Amino acid sequence: MSPDEILEVEKDIVATLKNIYDPEIPVNIYDLGLIYEIDYTPDGVATIRMTLTAPNCPMADMLVEDVNIQVGKVKDVKSVNVILTFDPVWDKSMMSEEALLELNLF
């Protein structure tokens, strides 16, 4: 798999993550800044390092499962590893401008 093909898969993964929404906040998890790292290897493994808005988020299991399922549907992704971390701790400065505008926090 060429570097360009890897980049295309990573773009597809980002597009997929932008369609997964935090059920408590009407913004997708990518623009919320919950995705810290996306690593896709040529053998089809996607590793997503992410966080939550709060460590005690009641929707944690659902969000992690949704990321696993949806990213697993991306063409050329054979398996997904989601690594949940709270280092660094999420805060609103990690949100995209679009998310800040959506939530009137700008």
Secondary structure as UniProt FT lines:
FT   HELIX           3..17
FT   TURN            18..19
FT   TURN            23..24
FT   TURN            29..33
FT   STRAND          35..40
FT   TURN            42..43
FT   STRAND          45..50
FT   TURN            55..56
FT   TURN            58..59
FT   HELIX           60..72
FT   TURN            75..76
FT   STRAND          79..84
FT   HELIX           92..94
FT   HELIX           97..102
FT   TURN            103..104
//
